[in-house]
């Protein structure tokens, strides 16, 4: 059973890593079989409906399975050691389904032609994904993707309780990972209607997801998180009003 747990956790991690790499290529129109703008275009209403359904499916899975109430029920069926691995595996499968069934929408919303503007937007795209990666390590990359949980099961040890702290970027913005995602989705030299739909829908999901996540954080950490929320902006880095106390490291 322990061997299966470790194998399952490792497989889920590799699957999620591959899905994230493909997501970068998908959004950035890099050379992969399917991207956000590649493929045959069809009926506009059908494309919009299918694309929104795919984004909605990912959003529901990603939000519902992250809620404490769902976890309490879910861990009656799934061992706690692989609960997080199962979560990231399902999220990866939802992304794979999106890649497979996504319908491109032809057209141009904007197209940067100035070489400096193109370079800035491309740099912003990669900086956004870099911020995402950095943020995962600031909040414990291996716990975020379930590896720390299966490693603890293998060693027969327990994970320490969540610690309230604000490392590095978390002193300036409460959700740098989401900020990186938003930058990566919007920074493109050529914005098509399909890309715009993807960026707008996911921006809405990020804002909704943050509200759910912060409600859970307040429930878990009470006034500590409320005070942190008062001092540090949600997504846009702004000057802090007071000296920063210890704050919360949390999962998206």
Buried (B, 14 or more C-beta within 10 A) or exposed (E): EEEEBBEBBBEBBEBBEEBBEBBBBBBBBEEBEBBBBBEEBEEEEEBBEBBEEBBEBBBEBBBEBBBEEEBEEBBEEBBEBBBBBBBBBBBBBBBBBBBEEBBBBEEEEEEBEEEEEBEBBBEBBBBBBEBBEBBBEBBBBBBBBBBBBBBBBBEEEEEEEBEBBBBEBBBBBBBBBBBBBBBBBBBBBBBBBBBBBBBEBBBEBBEEBBEEBBEBBBEBBEEBBEBBBEBBBBBEEEEEEEEBEEBBBBBB
